[in-house]
Amino acid sequence: MTHYDDPRFSYPKYWLSRQYEHQSEVTAISKLLKSLRFNKVYDLGGGYGRLIPTLSQFSHHITLVEPSAKQRQVARRFLKGQPNLNITSGNIQRTTLPRTSADLVVLVRVLHHLPNPTPALLEIHRLLKPGGHLLLEFANSYHFMSRVKSLITGLPVSTAPIEKRSLANIRRHTIPFVNHYPQSILNTLSLCNFKPLRLLSVSNFRSPTVKRFIPPPILNYLESISQSPLAKVYFGPSIFILCKRVDKQSTP
């Protein structure tokens, strides 16, 4: 049994107190996809389908691939009535989906479960049509507060588990929670034949104190205008990247 199949864990309930983070991700997706439209989209590790309503604005048909049986069951209730949607089981690192069948693959809040993202990225490259797009998110080990802590303590920036409360779950359910260094992800994308097109820094004001004292409309506005400029310094705890599948030219 995995963390997400635990009957004591409710992923929809987890997001009830994280509306700012949810809206930040919706804003980032809308910015990155903008005027793009896709025929076939795969949302890999999409949980109960939290982002499907947003993704449906840019796509004709979406397949939600989720390894957790419980999350697939929740998704069928949450997305009841959603047109052109298929919900299926699948291992992110080796799906059963056909080669070169997707125009866009979405991987949000998944890489923090993958200490080594290479197998998943190679699988995504296999799934995408030539010139297809990847919308990728990863937990940023180099975010601003991590750097401040490093300066104060004199210790290097850590790639330790991102949620201390999950350590017990990690031991019990053997599911990793890790941050990734931005340049490491960019290097891996290049090795897996992906070209980054645009980066955004997301959830830049993810602080209980900030969320308590700043009204949501103002916070959402500040988030929206900060995502692009703060991406240049990898400020936020979450980084979104829009990539394109590229194929190296064979040498004659």
Buried (B, 14 or more C-beta within 10 A) or exposed (E): EBBBBBEEBEBBEEBEEBEBBBBBBBBBBEBBBEEEEBEBBBBBBBBBBBBBEBBBEBBEBBBBBBBBEBBBBBBBEBBEEBEEBEBEEBBBBEBEBEEEBBBBBBBBBBBBBBEEBEBBBBBBBBBBBEEBBBBBBBBBBBBBEBBEEBEEEEEEBEBEBBEEEBEEBBEEBEBEBBBBBBEBBBEBBEEBBBEBEEBBBBBBBBEEEEBEEBEEEEBBEBBBEBBBEBBEEBBBBBBBBBBBBBEEEEEE
